[in-house]
Amino acid sequence: MALSYKYMAVGNGMRTDHPIPDLPFVDDSHLPLDDPDAIEAIGRKEGGTWGRTDRCKDGGWVAFTTDALRTDLGWVVRWHPEHGRSVVLYRDADVVSAYMSYQDEALLFRYGGYWWDGTTWHRPSQVFDQARETYVNRPVPAALSISAADEAQGDPKKAVLWAITDLDIDTVKPNASSRWRDDFALWALRHEDGRRLADCVVRLTAPELAADQLLDVAELAEVAGIGASTLRAYRARDENEVPLPQTLMGGRPMWSRPVAEDWAESRRRSRDGVARTMADRDHENLSIGVVRLWEYFTNAFTFDLWDRDTNRKRFALRWRTKAAVRDVAHDVAWTAAASLDRIVPPGDLSATIRAAVLFEFADWQRTQEAEEFSYPINHAIARMLDWLIQHQPEYARAAVAEIVGEAERDLGIPPAITGFSLRQALALDGKLPGENAYNEFFDLALPPEN
C-alpha cells in the first residue's frame, strides 16, 4: 500500500456489493455506478465540489464525487472485474484522501483499516518502508471472510433506506448498529438480481480480532511506551498517527494487539524514534556526537578563556569593552574553526564525494547511448564538493584527481570531459560569487595538459 487508511465511512450505498456492518444504507440511485467518468463529472462543477477517476493495476477503477445534493458528503466507488464494487459514503473532508487509499491493492476496508485485496486480508498500513516508498503489507493470520450469505438477517419491513438529503450523520450513524440486521435484510432482498450473496464480503474474522484479545486505551499506551493521558491527548488533537480503533465496546475504543505493535514500531522507526537510538544518556534531546562536540569545546573554551593568563585578566571589569570582548571571541572562534575535522571528517567526505560522482557518471552511461561531452552531477553532490573545496581544498584536490583518474581507467571518460563536467557543476551549484570563482582551483587540481 502506498497510502495508509485513516478515515471513517458514514454510510453504504444501497447498490454496493460489500456492505460495511453497522452503517446506514443510503439511496445511491442518482449515481451512474457503471460509468466512472460520469461519476467524476458530477463533482466537476463550480461551488466547491470535486470528482475524479483513475484506473487501478488490477484492471478495475476507482472514482469519487462530492454528492450533488449534499456537498458536505462524498461517494467513493471501487470496481473490480472479478470482485464487484464497493459504494461508500464519506464526509466530504475525507473523501479525496479515502479515494486515494483505494487506488492500489485495497478493494475494501473494515475494522479501522484492515483491508482486503480480493484474496488476502491485511492489517492497517502503518509501518512505512522508506527505501521502497510504500507501506509494508502484513497479512492477517487465519483470517476468514464473512460473506453476506453467512450474515444473520433481520426483518426487511423494519429497515430504513435513507435519502441522502435526510441523512443526519451525527444522529443516524450511532443508532444504525441497533437495526443494522433489518437494514441488511432489505439490502439482501434488493440484491437478489445482483452479485451472489456468497461473493459479497461483509466482514472478516481472525483470532487477533476476538473480543478478549483487544486492548483499551491504557493497554495501547503501554505497548507504545507512553502514558494513557498522553495517548488521549494525541487522539483529541489528532496527532502522532494514532491508529483507528478496531471497534467500540461499551463506547470505549479498542485496538487489536498487532495494530498496537505496528503503531509502536512505526513510532520507533520515525525520525524522532531513530534519533533516540543515538541520544545521549544525560541529554536525551541531543545526539551522542553533538554532546561529545559540546564537551570538547567546553574544555577547549575553558582553556582559552581561563587557563591562558592573557585572557583570564580580561574578565576584570575594566576589560569589559566591546573591543576586548571581540578579541576574546576571535580567539575562541579560531578554536572552533581549527577543529573542523572533529565535526566533518574530511578524508571520509572526500572518499564519499569521489564515489558519488563516479556513480553519477556510470549511471549516466547506462542510460544514455550517445557519446557525451559532459556529464551532469547531482546538485547535492556538487554542493558537497563545493563545501570541501572551500573548507579543505587539499582534500578536494585529492578527490578531483581520483575522480579524473578512475573515470578514465574504469569508465573510459577522457580527463578533459571529466574536468569540464566538474567545472560546469560548480559553476551551477557553487556558492562562491563570480563566474570564474573556481577556475584557479581547477586549473591546479585537474591534470596538467600533455
Secondary structure by P-SEA (a helix, b strand, c coil): ccccccccccccccccccccccbbbbbccccccccaaaaaaaacccccccccccccccccbbbbbccccccccbbbbbbbccbbbbbbbcccccaaaaaaaacccccccccccccccccccccccccccccccbbbbbbbccccccccccccccccccbbbbccccccccccccccccaaaaaaaaaaaaacccccccccccccccccccccccccaaaaaaaacccaaaaaaaaaaccccccccccccccbbbbcaaaaaaaaaaaaacaaaaaaaacccccccccaaaaaaaaaaaaaaaaacccccccccccccccccaaaaaaaaaaaaaaaaaaccccccaaaaaaaaaaaaaaaaaaaaaccccccccccccaaaaaaaaaaaaccaaaaaaaaaaaaaaaaacccccaaaaaaaaaaaaaacccccccccaaaaaaccccccc
